[in-house]
Amino acid sequence: MPPLPRVYYGVMGETHRKRQGEVLEKTRQKTEKPKLYKVLLHNDDYTTMEFVVVLLETVFNKSPAEAYGVMMNIHARGVGVAGVYPYDVAETKVAMTLKTAKDAGHPLRCSIEPE
């Protein structure tokens, strides 16, 4: 009866099956990049432009110039992309945005959309 193959674990999850010095199979785990989602801010007639700029700077870590550009896009087109993130991060950003807006008394709407 031939000896059973030995399993060796190498770097980064590589598995080698060996029998008397020869490699019989080699497997490697395949990783995927997470799907990304856009966080959208919607225009309304009550939320001030200044508040949206501050929100973009604090919650979405935008520079003042970038925040102003996104705010103008929201104002002109009715909706604008505040950022693109994996789902969990996007969901957290939406929750933070809605809480901040509600605490400040603004009816700002925010949503998530697949990229």
Sequence and secondary structure as in RCSB ss.txt:
>XXXX:A:sequence
MPPLPRVYYGVMGETHRKRQGEVLEKTRQKTEKPKLYKVLLHNDDYTTMEFVVVLLETVFNKSPAEAYGVMMNIH
ARGVGVAGVYPYDVAETKVAMTLKTAKDAGHPLRCSIEPE
>XXXX:A:secstr
     EEEE GGG EEEEETTEEEEEE        EEEEEEE  SSS HHHHHHHHHHTS   HHHHHHHHHHHH
HHSEEEEEEEEHHHHHHHHHHHHHHHHHHT   EEEEEE 
